[in-house]
Amino acid sequence: MFSVEFKVRDYECDMQGIVNNGVYFNYLEHARHEFLHSKGIDFAELARQQVNLVVVRSEMDYKAPLQSGDHFVVTVAFEAISKLRFGFRQQVIRSKDDKVMLEALVIGTAVNAKGRPFVPAELGLLSNK
């Protein structure tokens, strides 16, 4: 399972002293980009080639809040969803006790320069690994 380590920064917390719900999107996105990079897929290079990876759906189940200073990992598992869509199953896991803080499924597709959806060969290969 691919994972990226993080630490909660003070400014990511809201008035309640917990990580703001919107910040989790950033954690998940960064982990997905690192996952793709680890597989030799350069998100920025694809964009330069007018291949844009886009999120079409996000599902997040918040289990418990992270707080300032917490160390945690975000995991990423790739799966084919359909002919034109792919998914990333992700978890946010607090490091000190391995508690699952969030579970997510982020579904995406790629669009070409004409705005038509497709799955690039690079991503198609990931479902076979």
Backbone as XML, in Angstrom:
<?xml version="1.0"?>
<chain id="A" units="angstrom">
  <residue number="1" name="MET">
    <atom name="N" x="0.853" y="-1.181" z="0.000"/>
    <atom name="CA" x="0.000" y="0.000" z="0.000"/>
    <atom name="C" x="0.892" y="1.235" z="0.000"/>
  </residue>
  <residue number="2" name="PHE">
    <atom name="N" x="0.632" y="2.139" z="-0.911"/>
    <atom name="CA" x="1.391" y="3.385" z="-0.993"/>
    <atom name="C" x="0.921" y="4.331" z="0.110"/>
  </residue>
  <residue number="3" name="SER">
    <atom name="N" x="1.867" y="5.043" z="0.727"/>
    <atom name="CA" x="1.487" y="6.021" z="1.747"/>
    <atom name="C" x="2.472" y="7.181" z="1.769"/>
  </residue>
  <residue number="4" name="VAL">
    <atom name="N" x="1.972" y="8.325" z="2.255"/>
    <atom name="CA" x="2.766" y="9.541" z="2.409"/>
    <atom name="C" x="2.591" y="10.022" z="3.848"/>
  </residue>
  <residue number="5" name="GLU">
    <atom name="N" x="3.687" y="10.425" z="4.479"/>
    <atom name="CA" x="3.640" y="10.911" z="5.861"/>
    <atom name="C" x="3.379" y="12.417" z="5.900"/>
  </residue>
  <residue number="6" name="PHE">
    <atom name="N" x="2.617" y="12.844" z="6.884"/>
    <atom name="CA" x="2.284" y="14.250" z="7.092"/>
    <atom name="C" x="2.345" y="14.581" z="8.581"/>
  </residue>
  <residue number="7" name="LYS">
    <atom name="N" x="2.312" y="15.870" z="8.877"/>
    <atom name="CA" x="2.138" y="16.383" z="10.237"/>
    <atom name="C" x="1.173" y="17.559" z="10.149"/>
  </residue>
  <residue number="8" name="VAL">
    <atom name="N" x="0.170" y="17.580" z="11.032"/>
    <atom name="CA" x="-0.805" y="18.667" z="11.038"/>
    <atom name="C" x="-0.121" y="19.966" z="11.458"/>
  </residue>
  <residue number="9" name="ARG">
    <atom name="N" x="-0.336" y="21.003" z="10.660"/>
    <atom name="CA" x="0.193" y="22.328" z="10.972"/>
    <atom name="C" x="-0.898" y="23.164" z="11.629"/>
  </residue>
  <residue number="10" name="ASP">
    <atom name="N" x="-0.502" y="24.056" z="12.513"/>
    <atom name="CA" x="-1.464" y="24.856" z="13.285"/>
    <atom name="C" x="-2.498" y="25.543" z="12.406"/>
  </residue>
  <residue number="11" name="TYR">
    <atom name="N" x="-2.065" y="26.116" z="11.291"/>
    <atom name="CA" x="-2.981" y="26.898" z="10.466"/>
    <atom name="C" x="-4.002" y="26.042" z="9.718"/>
  </residue>
  <residue number="12" name="GLU">
    <atom name="N" x="-3.882" y="24.721" z="9.794"/>
    <atom name="CA" x="-4.857" y="23.833" z="9.152"/>
    <atom name="C" x="-6.062" y="23.553" z="10.059"/>
  </residue>
  <residue number="13" name="CYS">
    <atom name="N" x="-5.984" y="24.050" z="11.287"/>
    <atom name="CA" x="-7.039" y="23.791" z="12.262"/>
    <atom name="C" x="-8.036" y="24.948" z="12.307"/>
  </residue>
  <residue number="14" name="ASP">
    <atom name="N" x="-9.272" y="24.605" z="12.654"/>
    <atom name="CA" x="-10.320" y="25.614" z="12.751"/>
    <atom name="C" x="-10.456" y="26.091" z="14.200"/>
  </residue>
  <residue number="15" name="MET">
    <atom name="N" x="-11.504" y="26.836" z="14.471"/>
    <atom name="CA" x="-11.711" y="27.401" z="15.801"/>
    <atom name="C" x="-11.924" y="26.330" z="16.869"/>
  </residue>
  <residue number="16" name="GLN">
    <atom name="N" x="-12.301" y="25.131" z="16.463"/>
    <atom name="CA" x="-12.513" y="24.036" z="17.411"/>
    <atom name="C" x="-11.209" y="23.323" z="17.763"/>
  </residue>
  <residue number="17" name="GLY">
    <atom name="N" x="-10.108" y="23.710" z="17.091"/>
    <atom name="CA" x="-8.818" y="23.089" z="17.357"/>
    <atom name="C" x="-8.589" y="21.784" z="16.629"/>
  </residue>
  <residue number="18" name="ILE">
    <atom name="N" x="-9.407" y="21.518" z="15.623"/>
    <atom name="CA" x="-9.247" y="20.300" z="14.824"/>
    <atom name="C" x="-9.024" y="20.682" z="13.372"/>
  </residue>
  <residue number="19" name="VAL">
    <atom name="N" x="-8.488" y="19.736" z="12.589"/>
    <atom name="CA" x="-8.246" y="20.002" z="11.177"/>
    <atom name="C" x="-9.577" y="20.312" z="10.492"/>
  </residue>
  <residue number="20" name="ASN">
    <atom name="N" x="-9.602" y="21.429" z="9.774"/>
    <atom name="CA" x="-10.792" y="21.830" z="9.034"/>
    <atom name="C" x="-11.103" y="20.784" z="7.975"/>
  </residue>
  <residue number="21" name="ASN">
    <atom name="N" x="-12.378" y="20.475" z="7.803"/>
    <atom name="CA" x="-12.760" y="19.404" z="6.877"/>
    <atom name="C" x="-12.228" y="19.619" z="5.469"/>
  </residue>
  <residue number="22" name="GLY">
    <atom name="N" x="-12.154" y="20.857" z="4.997"/>
    <atom name="CA" x="-11.666" y="21.131" z="3.651"/>
    <atom name="C" x="-10.191" y="20.822" z="3.452"/>
  </residue>
  <residue number="23" name="VAL">
    <atom name="N" x="-9.419" y="20.824" z="4.530"/>
    <atom name="CA" x="-7.978" y="20.565" z="4.443"/>
    <atom name="C" x="-7.708" y="19.119" z="4.022"/>
  </residue>
  <residue number="24" name="TYR">
    <atom name="N" x="-8.616" y="18.226" z="4.377"/>
    <atom name="CA" x="-8.419" y="16.815" z="4.020"/>
    <atom name="C" x="-8.339" y="16.623" z="2.508"/>
  </residue>
  <residue number="25" name="PHE">
    <atom name="N" x="-9.059" y="17.455" z="1.754"/>
    <atom name="CA" x="-8.952" y="17.382" z="0.293"/>
    <atom name="C" x="-7.504" y="17.589" z="-0.155"/>
  </residue>
  <residue number="26" name="ASN">
    <atom name="N" x="-6.815" y="18.541" z="0.479"/>
    <atom name="CA" x="-5.411" y="18.815" z="0.138"/>
    <atom name="C" x="-4.523" y="17.623" z="0.479"/>
  </residue>
  <residue number="27" name="TYR">
    <atom name="N" x="-4.725" y="17.039" z="1.651"/>
    <atom name="CA" x="-3.935" y="15.863" z="2.039"/>
    <atom name="C" x="-4.114" y="14.739" z="1.013"/>
  </residue>
  <residue number="28" name="LEU">
    <atom name="N" x="-5.374" y="14.471" z="0.670"/>
    <atom name="CA" x="-5.660" y="13.382" z="-0.262"/>
    <atom name="C" x="-5.067" y="13.653" z="-1.641"/>
  </residue>
  <residue number="29" name="GLU">
    <atom name="N" x="-5.205" y="14.892" z="-2.112"/>
    <atom name="CA" x="-4.678" y="15.236" z="-3.430"/>
    <atom name="C" x="-3.161" y="15.105" z="-3.477"/>
  </residue>
  <residue number="30" name="HIS">
    <atom name="N" x="-2.484" y="15.605" z="-2.457"/>
    <atom name="CA" x="-1.027" y="15.501" z="-2.431"/>
    <atom name="C" x="-0.590" y="14.032" z="-2.464"/>
  </residue>
  <residue number="31" name="ALA">
    <atom name="N" x="-1.265" y="13.202" z="-1.692"/>
    <atom name="CA" x="-0.917" y="11.776" z="-1.676"/>
    <atom name="C" x="-1.156" y="11.130" z="-3.037"/>
  </residue>
  <residue number="32" name="ARG">
    <atom name="N" x="-2.242" y="11.504" z="-3.717"/>
    <atom name="CA" x="-2.492" y="10.949" z="-5.063"/>
    <atom name="C" x="-1.395" y="11.364" z="-6.034"/>
  </residue>
  <residue number="33" name="HIS">
    <atom name="N" x="-0.986" y="12.623" z="-5.984"/>
    <atom name="CA" x="0.076" y="13.090" z="-6.877"/>
    <atom name="C" x="1.376" y="12.343" z="-6.590"/>
  </residue>
  <residue number="34" name="GLU">
    <atom name="N" x="1.698" y="12.141" z="-5.324"/>
    <atom name="CA" x="2.915" y="11.399" z="-4.972"/>
    <atom name="C" x="2.812" y="9.938" z="-5.425"/>
  </residue>
  <residue number="35" name="PHE">
    <atom name="N" x="1.635" y="9.359" z="-5.299"/>
    <atom name="CA" x="1.421" y="7.991" z="-5.771"/>
    <atom name="C" x="1.694" y="7.898" z="-7.273"/>
  </residue>
  <residue number="36" name="LEU">
    <atom name="N" x="1.087" y="8.810" z="-8.042"/>
    <atom name="CA" x="1.300" y="8.812" z="-9.492"/>
    <atom name="C" x="2.774" y="8.995" z="-9.826"/>
  </residue>
  <residue number="37" name="HIS">
    <atom name="N" x="3.415" y="9.922" z="-9.139"/>
    <atom name="CA" x="4.850" y="10.161" z="-9.374"/>
    <atom name="C" x="5.666" y="8.899" z="-9.086"/>
  </residue>
  <residue number="38" name="SER">
    <atom name="N" x="5.303" y="8.174" z="-8.030"/>
    <atom name="CA" x="6.040" y="6.943" z="-7.690"/>
    <atom name="C" x="5.886" y="5.878" z="-8.774"/>
  </residue>
  <residue number="39" name="LYS">
    <atom name="N" x="4.830" y="5.993" z="-9.576"/>
    <atom name="CA" x="4.581" y="5.052" z="-10.670"/>
    <atom name="C" x="5.102" y="5.577" z="-12.005"/>
  </residue>
  <residue number="40" name="GLY">
    <atom name="N" x="5.841" y="6.690" z="-11.952"/>
    <atom name="CA" x="6.417" y="7.251" z="-13.175"/>
    <atom name="C" x="5.455" y="8.112" z="-13.966"/>
  </residue>
  <residue number="41" name="ILE">
    <atom name="N" x="4.363" y="8.533" z="-13.344"/>
    <atom name="CA" x="3.374" y="9.379" z="-14.018"/>
    <atom name="C" x="3.501" y="10.789" z="-13.468"/>
  </residue>
  <residue number="42" name="ASP">
    <atom name="N" x="3.847" y="11.720" z="-14.339"/>
    <atom name="CA" x="4.053" y="13.115" z="-13.950"/>
    <atom name="C" x="2.791" y="13.914" z="-14.248"/>
  </residue>
  <residue number="43" name="PHE">
    <atom name="N" x="2.063" y="14.261" z="-13.203"/>
    <atom name="CA" x="0.799" y="14.991" z="-13.315"/>
    <atom name="C" x="0.980" y="16.281" z="-14.108"/>
  </residue>
  <residue number="44" name="ALA">
    <atom name="N" x="2.039" y="17.031" z="-13.807"/>
    <atom name="CA" x="2.299" y="18.305" z="-14.493"/>
    <atom name="C" x="2.635" y="18.082" z="-15.966"/>
  </residue>
  <residue number="45" name="GLU">
    <atom name="N" x="3.390" y="17.040" z="-16.254"/>
    <atom name="CA" x="3.748" y="16.751" z="-17.650"/>
    <atom name="C" x="2.509" y="16.365" z="-18.457"/>
  </residue>
  <residue number="46" name="LEU">
    <atom name="N" x="1.631" y="15.590" z="-17.851"/>
    <atom name="CA" x="0.383" y="15.254" z="-18.543"/>
    <atom name="C" x="-0.394" y="16.520" z="-18.891"/>
  </residue>
  <residue number="47" name="ALA">
    <atom name="N" x="-0.456" y="17.467" z="-17.961"/>
    <atom name="CA" x="-1.176" y="18.724" z="-18.214"/>
    <atom name="C" x="-0.528" y="19.496" z="-19.366"/>
  </residue>
  <residue number="48" name="ARG">
    <atom name="N" x="0.805" y="19.473" z="-19.414"/>
    <atom name="CA" x="1.492" y="20.149" z="-20.528"/>
    <atom name="C" x="1.156" y="19.492" z="-21.867"/>
  </residue>
  <residue number="49" name="GLN">
    <atom name="N" x="0.846" y="18.201" z="-21.833"/>
    <atom name="CA" x="0.452" y="17.469" z="-23.043"/>
    <atom name="C" x="-1.054" y="17.571" z="-23.299"/>
  </residue>
  <residue number="50" name="GLN">
    <atom name="N" x="-1.703" y="18.439" z="-22.557"/>
    <atom name="CA" x="-3.154" y="18.658" z="-22.649"/>
    <atom name="C" x="-3.962" y="17.421" z="-22.292"/>
  </residue>
  <residue number="51" name="VAL">
    <atom name="N" x="-3.414" y="16.638" z="-21.367"/>
    <atom name="CA" x="-4.133" y="15.527" z="-20.761"/>
    <atom name="C" x="-4.374" y="15.953" z="-19.313"/>
  </residue>
  <residue number="52" name="ASN">
    <atom name="N" x="-5.625" y="16.219" z="-18.999"/>
    <atom name="CA" x="-5.946" y="16.713" z="-17.668"/>
    <atom name="C" x="-6.687" y="15.662" z="-16.859"/>
  </residue>
  <residue number="53" name="LEU">
    <atom name="N" x="-6.087" y="15.299" z="-15.733"/>
    <atom name="CA" x="-6.741" y="14.380" z="-14.811"/>
    <atom name="C" x="-7.681" y="15.203" z="-13.944"/>
  </residue>
  <residue number="54" name="VAL">
    <atom name="N" x="-8.935" y="14.807" z="-13.893"/>
    <atom name="CA" x="-9.929" y="15.579" z="-13.147"/>
    <atom name="C" x="-10.704" y="14.676" z="-12.189"/>
  </residue>
  <residue number="55" name="VAL">
    <atom name="N" x="-11.056" y="15.241" z="-11.066"/>
    <atom name="CA" x="-11.898" y="14.554" z="-10.095"/>
    <atom name="C" x="-13.353" y="14.778" z="-10.498"/>
  </residue>
  <residue number="56" name="VAL">
    <atom name="N" x="-14.124" y="13.693" z="-10.530"/>
    <atom name="CA" x="-15.542" y="13.811" z="-10.855"/>
    <atom name="C" x="-16.431" y="13.490" z="-9.654"/>
  </residue>
  <residue number="57" name="ARG">
    <atom name="N" x="-15.852" y="12.873" z="-8.640"/>
    <atom name="CA" x="-16.627" y="12.547" z="-7.434"/>
    <atom name="C" x="-15.676" y="12.304" z="-6.273"/>
  </residue>
  <residue number="58" name="SER">
    <atom name="N" x="-16.062" y="12.792" z="-5.106"/>
    <atom name="CA" x="-15.314" y="12.534" z="-3.872"/>
    <atom name="C" x="-16.286" y="12.087" z="-2.801"/>
  </residue>
  <residue number="59" name="GLU">
    <atom name="N" x="-15.945" y="11.002" z="-2.152"/>
    <atom name="CA" x="-16.713" y="10.518" z="-1.007"/>
    <atom name="C" x="-15.755" y="10.444" z="0.165"/>
  </residue>
  <residue number="60" name="MET">
    <atom name="N" x="-16.107" y="11.117" z="1.261"/>
    <atom name="CA" x="-15.245" y="11.080" z="2.437"/>
    <atom name="C" x="-16.071" y="10.767" z="3.668"/>
  </residue>
  <residue number="61" name="ASP">
    <atom name="N" x="-15.602" y="9.803" z="4.433"/>
    <atom name="CA" x="-16.219" y="9.454" z="5.703"/>
    <atom name="C" x="-15.242" y="9.858" z="6.806"/>
  </residue>
  <residue number="62" name="TYR">
    <atom name="N" x="-15.631" y="10.898" z="7.539"/>
    <atom name="CA" x="-14.810" y="11.393" z="8.645"/>
    <atom name="C" x="-15.072" y="10.512" z="9.864"/>
  </residue>
  <residue number="63" name="LYS">
    <atom name="N" x="-14.025" y="9.892" z="10.384"/>
    <atom name="CA" x="-14.158" y="8.969" z="11.511"/>
    <atom name="C" x="-13.808" y="9.644" z="12.835"/>
  </residue>
  <residue number="64" name="ALA">
    <atom name="N" x="-12.755" y="10.453" z="12.833"/>
    <atom name="CA" x="-12.290" y="11.158" z="14.034"/>
    <atom name="C" x="-11.416" y="12.316" z="13.574"/>
  </residue>
  <residue number="65" name="PRO">
    <atom name="N" x="-11.331" y="13.388" z="14.370"/>
    <atom name="CA" x="-10.567" y="14.558" z="13.936"/>
    <atom name="C" x="-9.079" y="14.479" z="14.261"/>
  </residue>
  <residue number="66" name="LEU">
    <atom name="N" x="-8.292" y="15.007" z="13.354"/>
    <atom name="CA" x="-6.877" y="15.231" z="13.627"/>
    <atom name="C" x="-6.734" y="16.574" z="14.329"/>
  </residue>
  <residue number="67" name="GLN">
    <atom name="N" x="-5.667" y="16.702" z="15.128"/>
    <atom name="CA" x="-5.386" y="17.944" z="15.838"/>
    <atom name="C" x="-3.974" y="18.414" z="15.520"/>
  </residue>
  <residue number="68" name="SER">
    <atom name="N" x="-3.719" y="19.663" z="15.852"/>
    <atom name="CA" x="-2.405" y="20.245" z="15.577"/>
    <atom name="C" x="-1.296" y="19.367" z="16.150"/>
  </residue>
  <residue number="69" name="GLY">
    <atom name="N" x="-0.274" y="19.135" z="15.328"/>
    <atom name="CA" x="0.874" y="18.338" z="15.747"/>
    <atom name="C" x="0.744" y="16.856" z="15.504"/>
  </residue>
  <residue number="70" name="ASP">
    <atom name="N" x="-0.462" y="16.374" z="15.212"/>
    <atom name="CA" x="-0.619" y="14.942" z="14.933"/>
    <atom name="C" x="0.196" y="14.547" z="13.712"/>
  </residue>
  <residue number="71" name="HIS">
    <atom name="N" x="0.853" y="13.413" z="13.815"/>
    <atom name="CA" x="1.535" y="12.808" z="12.671"/>
    <atom name="C" x="0.576" y="11.770" z="12.100"/>
  </residue>
  <residue number="72" name="PHE">
    <atom name="N" x="0.548" y="11.681" z="10.773"/>
    <atom name="CA" x="-0.368" y="10.750" z="10.139"/>
    <atom name="C" x="0.137" y="10.379" z="8.759"/>
  </residue>
  <residue number="73" name="VAL">
    <atom name="N" x="-0.444" y="9.320" z="8.196"/>
    <atom name="CA" x="-0.135" y="8.918" z="6.837"/>
    <atom name="C" x="-1.434" y="8.917" z="6.039"/>
  </residue>
  <residue number="74" name="VAL">
    <atom name="N" x="-1.277" y="9.152" z="4.742"/>
    <atom name="CA" x="-2.389" y="9.025" z="3.812"/>
    <atom name="C" x="-2.031" y="7.896" z="2.862"/>
  </residue>
  <residue number="75" name="THR">
    <atom name="N" x="-2.912" y="6.909" z="2.782"/>
    <atom name="CA" x="-2.675" y="5.773" z="1.900"/>
    <atom name="C" x="-3.421" y="5.969" z="0.592"/>
  </residue>
  <residue number="76" name="VAL">
    <atom name="N" x="-2.932" y="5.281" z="-0.435"/>
    <atom name="CA" x="-3.542" y="5.370" z="-1.764"/>
    <atom name="C" x="-3.544" y="3.978" z="-2.394"/>
  </residue>
  <residue number="77" name="ALA">
    <atom name="N" x="-4.706" y="3.571" z="-2.871"/>
    <atom name="CA" x="-4.832" y="2.340" z="-3.648"/>
    <atom name="C" x="-5.630" y="2.678" z="-4.907"/>
  </residue>
  <residue number="78" name="PHE">
    <atom name="N" x="-5.099" y="2.325" z="-6.048"/>
    <atom name="CA" x="-5.723" y="2.615" z="-7.343"/>
    <atom name="C" x="-6.653" y="1.482" z="-7.745"/>
  </residue>
  <residue number="79" name="GLU">
    <atom name="N" x="-7.768" y="1.831" z="-8.402"/>
    <atom name="CA" x="-8.640" y="0.802" z="-8.957"/>
    <atom name="C" x="-9.360" y="1.332" z="-10.189"/>
  </residue>
  <residue number="80" name="ALA">
    <atom name="N" x="-9.607" y="0.448" z="-11.111"/>
    <atom name="CA" x="-10.408" y="0.798" z="-12.282"/>
    <atom name="C" x="-11.868" y="0.800" z="-11.851"/>
  </residue>
  <residue number="81" name="ILE">
    <atom name="N" x="-12.589" y="1.837" z="-12.224"/>
    <atom name="CA" x="-14.007" y="1.945" z="-11.878"/>
    <atom name="C" x="-14.866" y="1.556" z="-13.084"/>
  </residue>
  <residue number="82" name="SER">
    <atom name="N" x="-14.496" y="2.070" z="-14.232"/>
    <atom name="CA" x="-15.212" y="1.765" z="-15.473"/>
    <atom name="C" x="-14.256" y="1.989" z="-16.630"/>
  </residue>
  <residue number="83" name="LYS">
    <atom name="N" x="-14.781" y="1.919" z="-17.824"/>
    <atom name="CA" x="-13.959" y="2.115" z="-19.022"/>
    <atom name="C" x="-13.312" y="3.500" z="-19.045"/>
  </residue>
  <residue number="84" name="LEU">
    <atom name="N" x="-14.003" y="4.502" z="-18.483"/>
    <atom name="CA" x="-13.516" y="5.878" z="-18.536"/>
    <atom name="C" x="-13.193" y="6.483" z="-17.175"/>
  </residue>
  <residue number="85" name="ARG">
    <atom name="N" x="-13.377" y="5.732" z="-16.115"/>
    <atom name="CA" x="-13.147" y="6.282" z="-14.781"/>
    <atom name="C" x="-12.229" y="5.388" z="-13.960"/>
  </residue>
  <residue number="86" name="PHE">
    <atom name="N" x="-11.482" y="6.025" z="-13.097"/>
    <atom name="CA" x="-10.588" y="5.322" z="-12.191"/>
    <atom name="C" x="-10.805" y="5.882" z="-10.798"/>
  </residue>
  <residue number="87" name="GLY">
    <atom name="N" x="-10.436" y="5.092" z="-9.813"/>
    <atom name="CA" x="-10.650" y="5.515" z="-8.437"/>
    <atom name="C" x="-9.398" y="5.380" z="-7.601"/>
  </residue>
  <residue number="88" name="PHE">
    <atom name="N" x="-9.381" y="6.166" z="-6.557"/>
    <atom name="CA" x="-8.324" y="6.099" z="-5.554"/>
    <atom name="C" x="-9.003" y="5.884" z="-4.207"/>
  </residue>
  <residue number="89" name="ARG">
    <atom name="N" x="-8.794" y="4.718" z="-3.608"/>
    <atom name="CA" x="-9.275" y="4.469" z="-2.243"/>
    <atom name="C" x="-8.175" y="4.979" z="-1.316"/>
  </residue>
  <residue number="90" name="GLN">
    <atom name="N" x="-8.573" y="5.844" z="-0.402"/>
    <atom name="CA" x="-7.587" y="6.480" z="0.458"/>
    <atom name="C" x="-8.031" y="6.446" z="1.915"/>
  </residue>
  <residue number="91" name="GLN">
    <atom name="N" x="-7.040" y="6.415" z="2.794"/>
    <atom name="CA" x="-7.284" y="6.517" z="4.221"/>
    <atom name="C" x="-6.314" y="7.521" z="4.823"/>
  </residue>
  <residue number="92" name="VAL">
    <atom name="N" x="-6.773" y="8.201" z="5.857"/>
    <atom name="CA" x="-5.914" y="9.027" z="6.700"/>
    <atom name="C" x="-5.802" y="8.268" z="8.015"/>
  </residue>
  <residue number="93" name="ILE">
    <atom name="N" x="-4.577" y="7.914" z="8.384"/>
    <atom name="CA" x="-4.337" y="7.081" z="9.561"/>
    <atom name="C" x="-3.392" y="7.811" z="10.510"/>
  </residue>
  <residue number="94" name="ARG">
    <atom name="N" x="-3.842" y="8.049" z="11.741"/>
    <atom name="CA" x="-2.989" y="8.699" z="12.742"/>
    <atom name="C" x="-1.870" y="7.745" z="13.129"/>
  </residue>
  <residue number="95" name="SER">
    <atom name="N" x="-0.651" y="8.248" z="13.148"/>
    <atom name="CA" x="0.524" y="7.404" z="13.336"/>
    <atom name="C" x="0.670" y="6.849" z="14.749"/>
  </residue>
  <residue number="96" name="LYS">
    <atom name="N" x="0.330" y="7.632" z="15.765"/>
    <atom name="CA" x="0.605" y="7.182" z="17.142"/>
    <atom name="C" x="-0.179" y="5.946" z="17.557"/>
  </residue>
  <residue number="97" name="ASP">
    <atom name="N" x="-1.350" y="5.723" z="16.941"/>
    <atom name="CA" x="-2.166" y="4.575" z="17.339"/>
    <atom name="C" x="-2.776" y="3.827" z="16.149"/>
  </residue>
  <residue number="98" name="ASP">
    <atom name="N" x="-2.362" y="4.194" z="14.931"/>
    <atom name="CA" x="-2.883" y="3.567" z="13.705"/>
    <atom name="C" x="-4.398" y="3.673" z="13.577"/>
  </residue>
  <residue number="99" name="LYS">
    <atom name="N" x="-4.976" y="4.708" z="14.161"/>
    <atom name="CA" x="-6.425" y="4.914" z="14.083"/>
    <atom name="C" x="-6.783" y="5.526" z="12.736"/>
  </residue>
  <residue number="100" name="VAL">
    <atom name="N" x="-7.781" y="4.937" z="12.075"/>
    <atom name="CA" x="-8.283" y="5.480" z="10.810"/>
    <atom name="C" x="-9.122" y="6.715" z="11.139"/>
  </residue>
  <residue number="101" name="MET">
    <atom name="N" x="-8.688" y="7.856" z="10.603"/>
    <atom name="CA" x="-9.362" y="9.126" z="10.871"/>
    <atom name="C" x="-10.340" y="9.492" z="9.751"/>
  </residue>
  <residue number="102" name="LEU">
    <atom name="N" x="-10.065" y="8.996" z="8.546"/>
    <atom name="CA" x="-10.898" y="9.309" z="7.393"/>
    <atom name="C" x="-10.733" y="8.212" z="6.361"/>
  </residue>
  <residue number="103" name="GLU">
    <atom name="N" x="-11.824" y="7.877" z="5.694"/>
    <atom name="CA" x="-11.784" y="6.976" z="4.546"/>
    <atom name="C" x="-12.385" y="7.716" z="3.370"/>
  </residue>
  <residue number="104" name="ALA">
    <atom name="N" x="-11.794" y="7.539" z="2.190"/>
    <atom name="CA" x="-12.265" y="8.280" z="1.023"/>
    <atom name="C" x="-12.183" y="7.419" z="-0.228"/>
  </residue>
  <residue number="105" name="LEU">
    <atom name="N" x="-13.068" y="7.751" z="-1.150"/>
    <atom name="CA" x="-12.986" y="7.240" z="-2.507"/>
    <atom name="C" x="-13.070" y="8.456" z="-3.414"/>
  </residue>
  <residue number="106" name="VAL">
    <atom name="N" x="-12.015" y="8.668" z="-4.176"/>
    <atom name="CA" x="-11.967" y="9.785" z="-5.114"/>
    <atom name="C" x="-11.967" y="9.185" z="-6.516"/>
  </residue>
  <residue number="107" name="ILE">
    <atom name="N" x="-12.974" y="9.568" z="-7.307"/>
    <atom name="CA" x="-13.127" y="9.026" z="-8.655"/>
    <atom name="C" x="-12.763" y="10.109" z="-9.659"/>
  </residue>
  <residue number="108" name="GLY">
    <atom name="N" x="-11.992" y="9.704" z="-10.652"/>
    <atom name="CA" x="-11.561" y="10.662" z="-11.664"/>
    <atom name="C" x="-11.627" y="10.086" z="-13.060"/>
  </residue>
  <residue number="109" name="THR">
    <atom name="N" x="-11.328" y="10.961" z="-13.987"/>
    <atom name="CA" x="-11.166" y="10.585" z="-15.380"/>
    <atom name="C" x="-10.097" y="11.506" z="-15.943"/>
  </residue>
  <residue number="110" name="ALA">
    <atom name="N" x="-9.776" y="11.315" z="-17.176"/>
    <atom name="CA" x="-8.860" y="12.225" z="-17.875"/>
    <atom name="C" x="-9.628" y="12.807" z="-19.045"/>
  </residue>
  <residue number="111" name="VAL">
    <atom name="N" x="-9.327" y="14.043" z="-19.370"/>
    <atom name="CA" x="-9.913" y="14.655" z="-20.556"/>
    <atom name="C" x="-8.792" y="15.107" z="-21.466"/>
  </residue>
  <residue number="112" name="ASN">
    <atom name="N" x="-9.019" y="14.926" z="-22.770"/>
    <atom name="CA" x="-8.010" y="15.323" z="-23.745"/>
    <atom name="C" x="-8.188" y="16.800" z="-24.106"/>
  </residue>
  <residue number="113" name="ALA">
    <atom name="N" x="-7.417" y="17.272" z="-25.051"/>
    <atom name="CA" x="-7.450" y="18.688" z="-25.447"/>
    <atom name="C" x="-8.820" y="19.123" z="-25.950"/>
  </residue>
  <residue number="114" name="LYS">
    <atom name="N" x="-9.617" y="18.181" z="-26.438"/>
    <atom name="CA" x="-10.966" y="18.500" z="-26.921"/>
    <atom name="C" x="-12.019" y="18.356" z="-25.829"/>
  </residue>
  <residue number="115" name="GLY">
    <atom name="N" x="-11.572" y="18.036" z="-24.604"/>
    <atom name="CA" x="-12.508" y="17.893" z="-23.500"/>
    <atom name="C" x="-13.209" y="16.551" z="-23.432"/>
  </residue>
  <residue number="116" name="ARG">
    <atom name="N" x="-12.721" y="15.595" z="-24.210"/>
    <atom name="CA" x="-13.337" y="14.272" z="-24.234"/>
    <atom name="C" x="-12.673" y="13.358" z="-23.195"/>
  </residue>
  <residue number="117" name="PRO">
    <atom name="N" x="-13.489" y="12.628" z="-22.440"/>
    <atom name="CA" x="-12.916" y="11.742" z="-21.426"/>
    <atom name="C" x="-12.244" y="10.518" z="-22.048"/>
  </residue>
  <residue number="118" name="PHE">
    <atom name="N" x="-11.181" y="10.088" z="-21.417"/>
    <atom name="CA" x="-10.473" y="8.867" z="-21.796"/>
    <atom name="C" x="-9.569" y="8.491" z="-20.636"/>
  </residue>
  <residue number="119" name="VAL">
    <atom name="N" x="-9.021" y="7.300" z="-20.668"/>
    <atom name="CA" x="-8.052" y="6.885" z="-19.659"/>
    <atom name="C" x="-6.720" y="6.701" z="-20.362"/>
  </residue>
  <residue number="120" name="PRO">
    <atom name="N" x="-5.725" y="7.527" z="-20.009"/>
    <atom name="CA" x="-4.406" y="7.386" z="-20.625"/>
    <atom name="C" x="-3.812" y="6.006" z="-20.377"/>
  </residue>
  <residue number="121" name="ALA">
    <atom name="N" x="-3.021" y="5.552" z="-21.288"/>
    <atom name="CA" x="-2.406" y="4.222" z="-21.175"/>
    <atom name="C" x="-1.661" y="4.062" z="-19.856"/>
  </residue>
  <residue number="122" name="GLU">
    <atom name="N" x="-0.983" y="5.128" z="-19.403"/>
    <atom name="CA" x="-0.219" y="5.067" z="-18.157"/>
    <atom name="C" x="-1.109" y="4.669" z="-16.976"/>
  </residue>
  <residue number="123" name="LEU">
    <atom name="N" x="-2.313" y="5.214" z="-16.946"/>
    <atom name="CA" x="-3.233" y="4.887" z="-15.854"/>
    <atom name="C" x="-3.862" y="3.531" z="-16.039"/>
  </residue>
  <residue number="124" name="GLY">
    <atom name="N" x="-4.127" y="3.160" z="-17.260"/>
    <atom name="CA" x="-4.675" y="1.836" z="-17.531"/>
    <atom name="C" x="-3.765" y="0.733" z="-17.041"/>
  </residue>
  <residue number="125" name="LEU">
    <atom name="N" x="-2.466" y="0.981" z="-17.140"/>
    <atom name="CA" x="-1.488" y="-0.008" z="-16.676"/>
    <atom name="C" x="-1.498" y="-0.171" z="-15.164"/>
  </residue>
  <residue number="126" name="LEU">
    <atom name="N" x="-1.908" y="0.858" z="-14.428"/>
    <atom name="CA" x="-1.892" y="0.780" z="-12.969"/>
    <atom name="C" x="-2.844" y="-0.272" z="-12.439"/>
  </residue>
  <residue number="127" name="SER">
    <atom name="N" x="-3.957" y="-0.501" z="-13.121"/>
    <atom name="CA" x="-4.922" y="-1.483" z="-12.631"/>
    <atom name="C" x="-4.416" y="-2.909" z="-12.807"/>
  </residue>
  <residue number="128" name="ASN">
    <atom name="N" x="-3.366" y="-3.076" z="-13.579"/>
    <atom name="CA" x="-2.783" y="-4.414" z="-13.774"/>
    <atom name="C" x="-1.626" y="-4.689" z="-12.814"/>
  </residue>
  <residue number="129" name="LYS">
    <atom name="N" x="-1.263" y="-3.678" z="-12.015"/>
    <atom name="CA" x="-0.103" y="-3.860" z="-11.125"/>
    <atom name="C" x="-0.531" y="-4.281" z="-9.756"/>
  </residue>
</chain>
